[in-house]
Amino acid sequence: MKRLPGFVGMLLFVIAVVVPLIWVLVSSFKTGPEIFESPWGLPKNLLFDNYVSAWVGEGIGGYFINSLIVTIATLVLLLPSGAMAAYVLARYPFRGSKAIFGTFLGGMMFPHFLVIVPLFVMLKQIGMLDTKSGLVLVYVAYSLSFTVFVLYGFFQSLPGELAEAAMIDGCGHAGTFWRIMLPLARPGILVVAIFNAIGLWNEYGLALVLLPSKENRTLPLGIADMAMARQYQSDWGALFAGLVIVMLPVMIVYWIFRDRIHETMLRGAIKG
């Protein structure tokens, strides 16, 4: 009986998360009239044309590619730079290192909408406004605080004897990091990559301001455009199909690596 309230609370949480996902998935196979006439009913026929309409007709395919390019490019720049910064702060304490680490922590609490206008002006001045490369640089700076925070605790948990043995064997500081410590931190880097990828994939505010043109827009902006267009059109099934296209990659990645994520985050929280 003592576990009953916790069980009920967990059950309600699962229902609140799973039911909307199932409803969106089922609605993506319906026609517009079916969605309004029987919103909780099953579709009479599985209308796969909704996905074709969303991917080709509404341009979701192009937005999908843009999001994929921006997310991958950001991770390619973010993970090495964040790992190097976290490693130095964790393994080589120096005067002011705690202040620098505190600055990174403060960056996690700083709302990005406060710097949107300066970012807009700065990117316009250097000719990188409305470019995917400009958005990538902004995303790297935006995600660096979280990356350093997680990897800092992970690098602290690694045994220092391994680094000392590598130094004795002739490895320099850079060689010790790249050949010994970074491979050992692979689980933590994987978790950071997944969490950052999920956040970047769904990011809306910065992309909305920094990517004015339609051809460079990312997937969340494309879905928002579709939602606005549905107010004047009747193809709601294509909108729900677009939502499924947005959610599906994130859900697949998280499902594949869920055990590694839980294990690594728990170990980092205990030892960090």
ABEGO torsion letter per residue (X at the ends): XAAAAAAAAAAAAAAAAAAAAAAAAAAAABBAAAAAABAABBBABBBAAAAAAAAAAAGAAAAAAAAAAAAAAAAAAAAAAAAAAAAAAAABBBBGAAAAAAAAAAAAABBAAAAAAAAAAAAAAAGABGBAAAAAAAAAAAAAAAAAAAAAAAAAABBAAAAAAAAAAGBBAAAAAAAAAAAAAAAAAAAAAAAAAAAAAABAAAAAAABABAAABBAAAAAAAAAAAAAABABAAAAAAAAAAAAAAAAAAAAAAAAAAAAAAAAAAAAX
